[in-house]
Amino acid sequence: MRAYRPIISPQVAERIRQLPPDLKRGVREAIRAIGLDPGCGEPLKRELQDYLKYRVRRFRIVYRVDRASKMVAIVAVGHRRAIYEEVAAAIRPRSRREPQRR
């Protein structure tokens, strides 16, 4: 079985770089595990139903699988307290978002 290729956006990569060394190591190992078996995460619900999550201590990796092209898009990495709201806000259509404060 061929492994899936993880795709990590520059914003997510920067967030991973800023993590403490032991947590960063755990996230990198988790991304490798997701690449080998994308179904290892838990499916999310409601508006995030097309995404999966993978736990690394109190942090979560949110990702989406593209089986046709054998890729896994790492959408976000963050603390469990706020990560789902961040992802939901990022995928909502522009018209439904809150107005930007300046």
Biopython code that builds the backbone (N, CA, C, O; Angstrom):
import numpy as np
from Bio.PDB.StructureBuilder import StructureBuilder

atoms = [
    (1, "MET", "N", (0.840, -1.181, 0.000)),
    (1, "MET", "CA", (0.000, 0.000, 0.000)),
    (1, "MET", "C", (0.887, 1.247, 0.000)),
    (1, "MET", "O", (1.794, 1.377, 0.822)),
    (2, "ARG", "N", (0.617, 2.141, -0.915)),
    (2, "ARG", "CA", (1.376, 3.377, -1.028)),
    (2, "ARG", "C", (0.887, 4.396, -0.005)),
    (2, "ARG", "O", (-0.319, 4.544, 0.195)),
    (3, "ALA", "N", (1.799, 5.089, 0.634)),
    (3, "ALA", "CA", (1.444, 6.094, 1.634)),
    (3, "ALA", "C", (0.843, 7.333, 0.971)),
    (3, "ALA", "O", (1.133, 7.641, -0.185)),
    (4, "TYR", "N", (0.014, 8.023, 1.717)),
    (4, "TYR", "CA", (-0.559, 9.282, 1.259)),
    (4, "TYR", "C", (0.450, 10.395, 1.526)),
    (4, "TYR", "O", (1.197, 10.355, 2.504)),
    (5, "ARG", "N", (0.458, 11.377, 0.647)),
    (5, "ARG", "CA", (1.398, 12.491, 0.791)),
    (5, "ARG", "C", (0.741, 13.605, 1.598)),
    (5, "ARG", "O", (-0.305, 14.114, 1.195)),
    (6, "PRO", "N", (1.332, 13.997, 2.734)),
    (6, "PRO", "CA", (0.756, 15.102, 3.503)),
    (6, "PRO", "C", (1.056, 16.456, 2.858)),
    (6, "PRO", "O", (2.188, 16.727, 2.455)),
    (7, "ILE", "N", (0.043, 17.288, 2.770)),
    (7, "ILE", "CA", (0.175, 18.644, 2.253)),
    (7, "ILE", "C", (-0.053, 19.580, 3.440)),
    (7, "ILE", "O", (-1.117, 19.558, 4.060)),
    (8, "ILE", "N", (0.941, 20.394, 3.749)),
    (8, "ILE", "CA", (0.874, 21.285, 4.904)),
    (8, "ILE", "C", (1.025, 22.723, 4.416)),
    (8, "ILE", "O", (2.022, 23.069, 3.782)),
    (9, "SER", "N", (0.029, 23.557, 4.716)),
    (9, "SER", "CA", (0.084, 24.957, 4.295)),
    (9, "SER", "C", (1.184, 25.686, 5.068)),
    (9, "SER", "O", (1.580, 25.237, 6.143)),
    (10, "PRO", "N", (1.677, 26.795, 4.541)),
    (10, "PRO", "CA", (2.719, 27.554, 5.248)),
    (10, "PRO", "C", (2.272, 28.027, 6.644)),
    (10, "PRO", "O", (3.081, 28.074, 7.570)),
    (11, "GLN", "N", (0.981, 28.375, 6.792)),
    (11, "GLN", "CA", (0.481, 28.830, 8.087)),
    (11, "GLN", "C", (0.526, 27.702, 9.108)),
    (11, "GLN", "O", (0.920, 27.921, 10.254)),
    (12, "VAL", "N", (0.129, 26.506, 8.711)),
    (12, "VAL", "CA", (0.147, 25.356, 9.609)),
    (12, "VAL", "C", (1.589, 24.972, 9.931)),
    (12, "VAL", "O", (1.902, 24.647, 11.076)),
    (13, "ALA", "N", (2.462, 25.009, 8.936)),
    (13, "ALA", "CA", (3.872, 24.685, 9.158)),
    (13, "ALA", "C", (4.495, 25.649, 10.164)),
    (13, "ALA", "O", (5.274, 25.235, 11.022)),
    (14, "GLU", "N", (4.157, 26.920, 10.061)),
    (14, "GLU", "CA", (4.683, 27.910, 11.006)),
    (14, "GLU", "C", (4.168, 27.650, 12.417)),
    (14, "GLU", "O", (4.911, 27.787, 13.389)),
    (15, "ARG", "N", (2.910, 27.280, 12.525)),
    (15, "ARG", "CA", (2.347, 26.971, 13.843)),
    (15, "ARG", "C", (3.046, 25.758, 14.463)),
    (15, "ARG", "O", (3.301, 25.733, 15.667)),
    (16, "ILE", "N", (3.351, 24.762, 13.643)),
    (16, "ILE", "CA", (4.064, 23.574, 14.131)),
    (16, "ILE", "C", (5.466, 23.969, 14.593)),
    (16, "ILE", "O", (5.929, 23.496, 15.631)),
    (17, "ARG", "N", (6.144, 24.830, 13.833)),
    (17, "ARG", "CA", (7.491, 25.274, 14.199)),
    (17, "ARG", "C", (7.528, 25.967, 15.552)),
    (17, "ARG", "O", (8.540, 25.908, 16.251)),
    (18, "GLN", "N", (6.438, 26.623, 15.927)),
    (18, "GLN", "CA", (6.394, 27.381, 17.181)),
    (18, "GLN", "C", (6.051, 26.528, 18.402)),
    (18, "GLN", "O", (6.082, 27.027, 19.527)),
    (19, "LEU", "N", (5.729, 25.271, 18.201)),
    (19, "LEU", "CA", (5.381, 24.396, 19.322)),
    (19, "LEU", "C", (6.625, 24.024, 20.133)),
    (19, "LEU", "O", (7.742, 24.062, 19.616)),
    (20, "PRO", "N", (6.428, 23.665, 21.406)),
    (20, "PRO", "CA", (7.556, 23.159, 22.200)),
    (20, "PRO", "C", (8.126, 21.894, 21.551)),
    (20, "PRO", "O", (7.387, 21.153, 20.903)),
    (21, "PRO", "N", (9.429, 21.635, 21.716)),
    (21, "PRO", "CA", (10.087, 20.515, 21.015)),
    (21, "PRO", "C", (9.413, 19.154, 21.184)),
    (21, "PRO", "O", (9.258, 18.430, 20.200)),
    (22, "ASP", "N", (9.010, 18.786, 22.392)),
    (22, "ASP", "CA", (8.400, 17.463, 22.576)),
    (22, "ASP", "C", (7.038, 17.366, 21.898)),
    (22, "ASP", "O", (6.698, 16.318, 21.350)),
    (23, "LEU", "N", (6.261, 18.434, 21.924)),
    (23, "LEU", "CA", (4.958, 18.443, 21.247)),
    (23, "LEU", "C", (5.147, 18.455, 19.732)),
    (23, "LEU", "O", (4.411, 17.791, 19.002)),
    (24, "LYS", "N", (6.134, 19.210, 19.270)),
    (24, "LYS", "CA", (6.434, 19.260, 17.838)),
    (24, "LYS", "C", (6.794, 17.870, 17.320)),
    (24, "LYS", "O", (6.359, 17.468, 16.241)),
    (25, "ARG", "N", (7.580, 17.149, 18.089)),
    (25, "ARG", "CA", (7.955, 15.779, 17.717)),
    (25, "ARG", "C", (6.712, 14.897, 17.614)),
    (25, "ARG", "O", (6.575, 14.118, 16.670)),
    (26, "GLY", "N", (5.817, 15.019, 18.578)),
    (26, "GLY", "CA", (4.584, 14.233, 18.563)),
    (26, "GLY", "C", (3.703, 14.557, 17.368)),
    (26, "GLY", "O", (3.105, 13.660, 16.773)),
    (27, "VAL", "N", (3.619, 15.841, 17.014)),
    (27, "VAL", "CA", (2.808, 16.251, 15.856)),
    (27, "VAL", "C", (3.417, 15.694, 14.568)),
    (27, "VAL", "O", (2.697, 15.203, 13.699)),
    (28, "ARG", "N", (4.732, 15.772, 14.450)),
    (28, "ARG", "CA", (5.379, 15.236, 13.242)),
    (28, "ARG", "C", (5.189, 13.727, 13.119)),
    (28, "ARG", "O", (4.950, 13.220, 12.023)),
    (29, "GLU", "N", (5.293, 13.013, 14.228)),
    (29, "GLU", "CA", (5.042, 11.565, 14.208)),
    (29, "GLU", "C", (3.596, 11.273, 13.835)),
    (29, "GLU", "O", (3.321, 10.325, 13.098)),
    (30, "ALA", "N", (2.673, 12.084, 14.341)),
    (30, "ALA", "CA", (1.258, 11.897, 14.025)),
    (30, "ALA", "C", (0.997, 12.132, 12.539)),
    (30, "ALA", "O", (0.224, 11.396, 11.926)),
    (31, "ILE", "N", (1.627, 13.141, 11.959)),
    (31, "ILE", "CA", (1.448, 13.414, 10.526)),
    (31, "ILE", "C", (1.972, 12.242, 9.695)),
    (31, "ILE", "O", (1.378, 11.885, 8.677)),
    (32, "ARG", "N", (3.084, 11.645, 10.128)),
    (32, "ARG", "CA", (3.582, 10.439, 9.434)),
    (32, "ARG", "C", (2.572, 9.305, 9.537)),
    (32, "ARG", "O", (2.311, 8.614, 8.552)),
    (33, "ALA", "N", (2.003, 9.110, 10.725)),
    (33, "ALA", "CA", (1.011, 8.046, 10.934)),
    (33, "ALA", "C", (-0.233, 8.283, 10.077)),
    (33, "ALA", "O", (-0.789, 7.340, 9.513)),
    (34, "ILE", "N", (-0.663, 9.526, 9.979)),
    (34, "ILE", "CA", (-1.826, 9.865, 9.147)),
    (34, "ILE", "C", (-1.513, 9.564, 7.682)),
    (34, "ILE", "O", (-2.375, 9.064, 6.959)),
    (35, "GLY", "N", (-0.286, 9.862, 7.234)),
    (35, "GLY", "CA", (0.108, 9.574, 5.855)),
    (35, "GLY", "C", (0.078, 8.089, 5.536)),
    (35, "GLY", "O", (-0.254, 7.695, 4.419)),
    (36, "LEU", "N", (0.425, 7.267, 6.517)),
    (36, "LEU", "CA", (0.409, 5.817, 6.309)),
    (36, "LEU", "C", (-1.001, 5.238, 6.364)),
    (36, "LEU", "O", (-1.321, 4.295, 5.641)),
    (37, "ASP", "N", (-1.846, 5.809, 7.230)),
    (37, "ASP", "CA", (-3.225, 5.330, 7.370)),
    (37, "ASP", "C", (-4.150, 6.511, 7.633)),
    (37, "ASP", "O", (-4.400, 6.846, 8.791)),
    (38, "PRO", "N", (-4.667, 7.156, 6.573)),
    (38, "PRO", "CA", (-5.500, 8.345, 6.756)),
    (38, "PRO", "C", (-6.793, 8.085, 7.531)),
    (38, "PRO", "O", (-7.398, 9.022, 8.053)),
    (39, "GLY", "N", (-7.211, 6.849, 7.609)),
    (39, "GLY", "CA", (-8.433, 6.526, 8.335)),
    (39, "GLY", "C", (-8.233, 6.386, 9.829)),
    (39, "GLY", "O", (-9.174, 6.048, 10.548)),
    (40, "CYS", "N", (-7.024, 6.641, 10.313)),
    (40, "CYS", "CA", (-6.738, 6.456, 11.737)),
    (40, "CYS", "C", (-7.372, 7.533, 12.610)),
    (40, "CYS", "O", (-7.532, 7.322, 13.812)),
    (41, "GLY", "N", (-7.735, 8.668, 12.047)),
    (41, "GLY", "CA", (-8.353, 9.747, 12.817)),
    (41, "GLY", "C", (-9.840, 9.525, 12.992)),
    (41, "GLY", "O", (-10.430, 8.624, 12.396)),
    (42, "GLU", "N", (-10.434, 10.371, 13.825)),
    (42, "GLU", "CA", (-11.875, 10.306, 14.061)),
    (42, "GLU", "C", (-12.584, 11.319, 13.172)),
    (42, "GLU", "O", (-12.117, 12.450, 13.037)),
    (43, "PRO", "N", (-13.709, 10.931, 12.560)),
    (43, "PRO", "CA", (-14.451, 11.891, 11.740)),
    (43, "PRO", "C", (-15.086, 12.976, 12.607)),
    (43, "PRO", "O", (-15.518, 12.720, 13.731)),
    (44, "LEU", "N", (-15.134, 14.177, 12.070)),
    (44, "LEU", "CA", (-15.772, 15.287, 12.766)),
    (44, "LEU", "C", (-17.240, 15.360, 12.348)),
    (44, "LEU", "O", (-17.666, 14.657, 11.433)),
    (45, "LYS", "N", (-18.001, 16.207, 13.019)),
    (45, "LYS", "CA", (-19.449, 16.263, 12.792)),
    (45, "LYS", "C", (-19.878, 17.642, 12.322)),
    (45, "LYS", "O", (-19.090, 18.587, 12.291)),
    (46, "ARG", "N", (-21.143, 17.727, 11.960)),
    (46, "ARG", "CA", (-21.815, 18.949, 11.520)),
    (46, "ARG", "C", (-21.093, 19.591, 10.350)),
    (46, "ARG", "O", (-20.838, 18.931, 9.343)),
    (47, "GLU", "N", (-20.761, 20.869, 10.467)),
    (47, "GLU", "CA", (-20.171, 21.556, 9.318)),
    (47, "GLU", "C", (-18.745, 21.093, 9.004)),
    (47, "GLU", "O", (-18.199, 21.439, 7.956)),
    (48, "LEU", "N", (-18.146, 20.321, 9.899)),
    (48, "LEU", "CA", (-16.800, 19.787, 9.673)),
    (48, "LEU", "C", (-16.830, 18.305, 9.298)),
    (48, "LEU", "O", (-15.837, 17.601, 9.477)),
    (49, "GLN", "N", (-17.941, 17.839, 8.789)),
    (49, "GLN", "CA", (-18.108, 16.412, 8.517)),
    (49, "GLN", "C", (-17.163, 15.854, 7.454)),
    (49, "GLN", "O", (-16.981, 14.639, 7.379)),
    (50, "ASP", "N", (-16.565, 16.704, 6.639)),
    (50, "ASP", "CA", (-15.627, 16.228, 5.614)),
    (50, "ASP", "C", (-14.197, 16.117, 6.133)),
    (50, "ASP", "O", (-13.278, 15.799, 5.378)),
    (51, "TYR", "N", (-14.016, 16.382, 7.427)),
    (51, "TYR", "CA", (-12.686, 16.411, 8.027)),
    (51, "TYR", "C", (-12.543, 15.341, 9.098)),
    (51, "TYR", "O", (-13.528, 14.816, 9.618)),
    (52, "LEU", "N", (-11.285, 15.030, 9.414)),
    (52, "LEU", "CA", (-10.986, 14.100, 10.492)),
    (52, "LEU", "C", (-10.061, 14.788, 11.479)),
    (52, "LEU", "O", (-9.409, 15.780, 11.153)),
    (53, "LYS", "N", (-10.012, 14.241, 12.706)),
    (53, "LYS", "CA", (-9.106, 14.779, 13.716)),
    (53, "LYS", "C", (-8.215, 13.670, 14.237)),
    (53, "LYS", "O", (-8.591, 12.498, 14.255)),
    (54, "TYR", "N", (-7.032, 14.066, 14.658)),
    (54, "TYR", "CA", (-6.080, 13.134, 15.248)),
    (54, "TYR", "C", (-5.564, 13.788, 16.515)),
    (54, "TYR", "O", (-5.139, 14.943, 16.490)),
    (55, "ARG", "N", (-5.598, 13.064, 17.617)),
    (55, "ARG", "CA", (-5.194, 13.607, 18.904)),
    (55, "ARG", "C", (-3.701, 13.455, 19.149)),
    (55, "ARG", "O", (-3.114, 12.402, 18.902)),
    (56, "VAL", "N", (-3.101, 14.539, 19.642)),
    (56, "VAL", "CA", (-1.720, 14.529, 20.117)),
    (56, "VAL", "C", (-1.771, 15.282, 21.444)),
    (56, "VAL", "O", (-1.706, 16.511, 21.485)),
    (57, "ARG", "N", (-1.887, 14.518, 22.522)),
    (57, "ARG", "CA", (-2.078, 15.093, 23.856)),
    (57, "ARG", "C", (-3.286, 16.034, 23.835)),
    (57, "ARG", "O", (-4.386, 15.604, 23.487)),
    (58, "ARG", "N", (-3.108, 17.297, 24.198)),
    (58, "ARG", "CA", (-4.239, 18.227, 24.198)),
    (58, "ARG", "C", (-4.389, 18.979, 22.879)),
    (58, "ARG", "O", (-5.250, 19.849, 22.746)),
    (59, "PHE", "N", (-3.564, 18.645, 21.926)),
    (59, "PHE", "CA", (-3.644, 19.282, 20.614)),
    (59, "PHE", "C", (-4.355, 18.364, 19.631)),
    (59, "PHE", "O", (-4.418, 17.149, 19.820)),
    (60, "ARG", "N", (-4.887, 18.972, 18.583)),
    (60, "ARG", "CA", (-5.565, 18.215, 17.539)),
    (60, "ARG", "C", (-4.989, 18.601, 16.186)),
    (60, "ARG", "O", (-4.621, 19.749, 15.941)),
    (61, "ILE", "N", (-4.926, 17.600, 15.319)),
    (61, "ILE", "CA", (-4.572, 17.815, 13.920)),
    (61, "ILE", "C", (-5.855, 17.587, 13.143)),
    (61, "ILE", "O", (-6.437, 16.504, 13.204)),
    (62, "VAL", "N", (-6.296, 18.595, 12.416)),
    (62, "VAL", "CA", (-7.503, 18.480, 11.598)),
    (62, "VAL", "C", (-7.043, 18.331, 10.155)),
    (62, "VAL", "O", (-6.231, 19.115, 9.663)),
    (63, "TYR", "N", (-7.569, 17.320, 9.489)),
    (63, "TYR", "CA", (-7.119, 17.049, 8.121)),
    (63, "TYR", "C", (-8.248, 16.537, 7.255)),
    (63, "TYR", "O", (-9.311, 16.145, 7.735)),
    (64, "ARG", "N", (-7.975, 16.555, 5.948)),
    (64, "ARG", "CA", (-8.938, 16.108, 4.943)),
    (64, "ARG", "C", (-8.211, 15.153, 3.997)),
    (64, "ARG", "O", (-7.064, 15.396, 3.620)),
    (65, "VAL", "N", (-8.873, 14.085, 3.622)),
    (65, "VAL", "CA", (-8.255, 13.055, 2.781)),
    (65, "VAL", "C", (-8.771, 13.174, 1.344)),
    (65, "VAL", "O", (-9.976, 13.275, 1.112)),
    (66, "ASP", "N", (-7.844, 13.162, 0.389)),
    (66, "ASP", "CA", (-8.191, 13.114, -1.031)),
    (66, "ASP", "C", (-7.695, 11.767, -1.552)),
    (66, "ASP", "O", (-6.530, 11.621, -1.920)),
    (67, "ARG", "N", (-8.584, 10.803, -1.575)),
    (67, "ARG", "CA", (-8.206, 9.438, -1.953)),
    (67, "ARG", "C", (-7.808, 9.323, -3.419)),
    (67, "ARG", "O", (-6.946, 8.515, -3.765)),
    (68, "ALA", "N", (-8.421, 10.115, -4.274)),
    (68, "ALA", "CA", (-8.116, 10.044, -5.706)),
    (68, "ALA", "C", (-6.656, 10.404, -5.992)),
    (68, "ALA", "O", (-6.001, 9.750, -6.803)),
    (69, "SER", "N", (-6.155, 11.432, -5.333)),
    (69, "SER", "CA", (-4.773, 11.855, -5.584)),
    (69, "SER", "C", (-3.798, 11.386, -4.507)),
    (69, "SER", "O", (-2.624, 11.754, -4.521)),
    (70, "LYS", "N", (-4.297, 10.565, -3.565)),
    (70, "LYS", "CA", (-3.460, 10.008, -2.492)),
    (70, "LYS", "C", (-2.762, 11.111, -1.692)),
    (70, "LYS", "O", (-1.560, 11.045, -1.433)),
    (71, "MET", "N", (-3.551, 12.135, -1.303)),
    (71, "MET", "CA", (-3.006, 13.231, -0.517)),
    (71, "MET", "C", (-3.839, 13.448, 0.745)),
    (71, "MET", "O", (-5.040, 13.183, 0.773)),
    (72, "VAL", "N", (-3.170, 13.933, 1.777)),
    (72, "VAL", "CA", (-3.825, 14.304, 3.029)),
    (72, "VAL", "C", (-3.493, 15.772, 3.271)),
    (72, "VAL", "O", (-2.329, 16.131, 3.446)),
    (73, "ALA", "N", (-4.523, 16.618, 3.280)),
    (73, "ALA", "CA", (-4.315, 18.051, 3.522)),
    (73, "ALA", "C", (-4.438, 18.312, 5.021)),
    (73, "ALA", "O", (-5.506, 18.131, 5.605)),
    (74, "ILE", "N", (-3.349, 18.734, 5.629)),
    (74, "ILE", "CA", (-3.362, 19.095, 7.046)),
    (74, "ILE", "C", (-3.915, 20.520, 7.106)),
    (74, "ILE", "O", (-3.253, 21.474, 6.695)),
    (75, "VAL", "N", (-5.126, 20.646, 7.619)),
    (75, "VAL", "CA", (-5.842, 21.916, 7.599)),
    (75, "VAL", "C", (-5.463, 22.801, 8.780)),
    (75, "VAL", "O", (-5.329, 24.016, 8.629)),
    (76, "ALA", "N", (-5.288, 22.196, 9.959)),
    (76, "ALA", "CA", (-4.985, 22.990, 11.149)),
    (76, "ALA", "C", (-4.361, 22.117, 12.226)),
    (76, "ALA", "O", (-4.586, 20.909, 12.288)),
    (77, "VAL", "N", (-3.574, 22.763, 13.067)),
    (77, "VAL", "CA", (-3.003, 22.135, 14.255)),
    (77, "VAL", "C", (-3.188, 23.138, 15.376)),
    (77, "VAL", "O", (-2.793, 24.297, 15.250)),
    (78, "GLY", "N", (-3.789, 22.694, 16.476)),
    (78, "GLY", "CA", (-3.982, 23.616, 17.582)),
    (78, "GLY", "C", (-4.551, 22.944, 18.805)),
    (78, "GLY", "O", (-4.877, 21.757, 18.789)),
    (79, "HIS", "N", (-4.668, 23.722, 19.874)),
    (79, "HIS", "CA", (-5.205, 23.223, 21.135)),
    (79, "HIS", "C", (-6.668, 22.861, 20.947)),
    (79, "HIS", "O", (-7.393, 23.534, 20.214)),
    (80, "ARG", "N", (-7.090, 21.822, 21.597)),
    (80, "ARG", "CA", (-8.465, 21.315, 21.442)),
    (80, "ARG", "C", (-9.516, 22.347, 21.816)),
    (80, "ARG", "O", (-10.641, 22.289, 21.320)),
    (81, "ARG", "N", (-9.167, 23.291, 22.685)),
    (81, "ARG", "CA", (-10.116, 24.283, 23.155)),
    (81, "ARG", "C", (-10.639, 25.169, 22.024)),
    (81, "ARG", "O", (-11.809, 25.552, 22.034)),
    (82, "ALA", "N", (-9.785, 25.499, 21.048)),
    (82, "ALA", "CA", (-10.183, 26.482, 20.038)),
    (82, "ALA", "C", (-10.083, 26.011, 18.596)),
    (82, "ALA", "O", (-10.555, 26.706, 17.697)),
    (83, "ILE", "N", (-9.493, 24.869, 18.351)),
    (83, "ILE", "CA", (-9.176, 24.484, 16.972)),
    (83, "ILE", "C", (-10.410, 24.281, 16.094)),
    (83, "ILE", "O", (-10.393, 24.637, 14.916)),
    (84, "TYR", "N", (-11.472, 23.718, 16.650)),
    (84, "TYR", "CA", (-12.651, 23.437, 15.825)),
    (84, "TYR", "C", (-13.348, 24.720, 15.387)),
    (84, "TYR", "O", (-13.824, 24.813, 14.256)),
    (85, "GLU", "N", (-13.411, 25.713, 16.280)),
    (85, "GLU", "CA", (-14.003, 26.997, 15.911)),
    (85, "GLU", "C", (-13.172, 27.684, 14.834)),
    (85, "GLU", "O", (-13.719, 28.287, 13.911)),
    (86, "GLU", "N", (-11.842, 27.590, 14.955)),
    (86, "GLU", "CA", (-10.958, 28.186, 13.956)),
    (86, "GLU", "C", (-11.187, 27.564, 12.577)),
    (86, "GLU", "O", (-11.294, 28.273, 11.576)),
    (87, "VAL", "N", (-11.259, 26.248, 12.539)),
    (87, "VAL", "CA", (-11.445, 25.557, 11.255)),
    (87, "VAL", "C", (-12.824, 25.877, 10.684)),
    (87, "VAL", "O", (-12.948, 26.150, 9.490)),
    (88, "ALA", "N", (-13.861, 25.848, 11.522)),
    (88, "ALA", "CA", (-15.210, 26.140, 11.050)),
    (88, "ALA", "C", (-15.284, 27.559, 10.488)),
    (88, "ALA", "O", (-15.909, 27.785, 9.452)),
    (89, "ALA", "N", (-14.651, 28.508, 11.165)),
    (89, "ALA", "CA", (-14.657, 29.893, 10.680)),
    (89, "ALA", "C", (-13.911, 30.011, 9.349)),
    (89, "ALA", "O", (-14.301, 30.794, 8.484)),
    (90, "ALA", "N", (-12.865, 29.251, 9.191)),
    (90, "ALA", "CA", (-12.073, 29.319, 7.957)),
    (90, "ALA", "C", (-12.794, 28.734, 6.750)),
    (90, "ALA", "O", (-12.557, 29.166, 5.622)),
    (91, "ILE", "N", (-13.670, 27.761, 6.969)),
    (91, "ILE", "CA", (-14.327, 27.122, 5.825)),
    (91, "ILE", "C", (-15.697, 27.705, 5.513)),
    (91, "ILE", "O", (-16.266, 27.408, 4.462)),
    (92, "ARG", "N", (-16.238, 28.531, 6.408)),
    (92, "ARG", "CA", (-17.542, 29.150, 6.140)),
    (92, "ARG", "C", (-17.454, 30.051, 4.924)),
    (92, "ARG", "O", (-16.418, 30.664, 4.669)),
    (93, "PRO", "N", (-18.557, 30.131, 4.165)),
    (93, "PRO", "CA", (-18.568, 31.071, 3.033)),
    (93, "PRO", "C", (-18.357, 32.497, 3.535)),
    (93, "PRO", "O", (-18.774, 32.841, 4.641)),
    (94, "ARG", "N", (-17.724, 33.303, 2.736)),
    (94, "ARG", "CA", (-17.366, 34.680, 3.100)),
    (94, "ARG", "C", (-18.586, 35.476, 3.570)),
    (94, "ARG", "O", (-18.460, 36.274, 4.498)),
    (95, "SER", "N", (-19.751, 35.290, 2.967)),
    (95, "SER", "CA", (-20.945, 36.074, 3.319)),
    (95, "SER", "C", (-21.465, 35.767, 4.710)),
    (95, "SER", "O", (-22.140, 36.611, 5.300)),
    (96, "ARG", "N", (-21.181, 34.598, 5.256)),
    (96, "ARG", "CA", (-21.682, 34.221, 6.571)),
    (96, "ARG", "C", (-20.732, 34.580, 7.700)),
    (96, "ARG", "O", (-21.090, 34.440, 8.870)),
    (97, "ARG", "N", (-19.545, 35.033, 7.381)),
    (97, "ARG", "CA", (-18.558, 35.362, 8.394)),
    (97, "ARG", "C", (-18.901, 36.678, 9.079)),
    (97, "ARG", "O", (-19.620, 37.522, 8.545)),
    (98, "GLU", "N", (-18.366, 36.814, 10.264)),
    (98, "GLU", "CA", (-18.518, 38.054, 11.008)),
    (98, "GLU", "C", (-17.739, 39.158, 10.280)),
    (98, "GLU", "O", (-16.710, 38.880, 9.665)),
    (99, "PRO", "N", (-18.219, 40.403, 10.344)),
    (99, "PRO", "CA", (-17.451, 41.490, 9.721)),
    (99, "PRO", "C", (-16.103, 41.658, 10.428)),
    (99, "PRO", "O", (-15.997, 41.483, 11.641)),
    (100, "GLN", "N", (-15.095, 41.997, 9.657)),
    (100, "GLN", "CA", (-13.755, 42.193, 10.202)),
    (100, "GLN", "C", (-13.697, 43.490, 10.984)),
    (100, "GLN", "O", (-14.191, 44.518, 10.519)),
    (101, "ARG", "N", (-13.097, 43.454, 12.172)),
    (101, "ARG", "CA", (-12.907, 44.675, 12.956)),
    (101, "ARG", "C", (-11.577, 45.302, 12.599)),
    (101, "ARG", "O", (-10.588, 44.600, 12.388)),
    (102, "ARG", "N", (-11.551, 46.597, 12.534)),
    (102, "ARG", "CA", (-10.315, 47.300, 12.183)),
    (102, "ARG", "C", (-9.838, 48.149, 13.287)),
    (102, "ARG", "O", (-8.808, 48.810, 13.156)),
]
sb = StructureBuilder()
sb.init_structure("model")
sb.init_model(0)
sb.init_chain("A")
sb.init_seg("    ")
for serial, (resi, resn, name, xyz) in enumerate(atoms, 1):
    if name == "N":
        sb.init_residue(resn, " ", resi, " ")
    sb.init_atom(name, np.array(xyz, "f"), 0.0, 1.0, " ", f" {name:<3s}", serial, name[0])
structure = sb.get_structure()
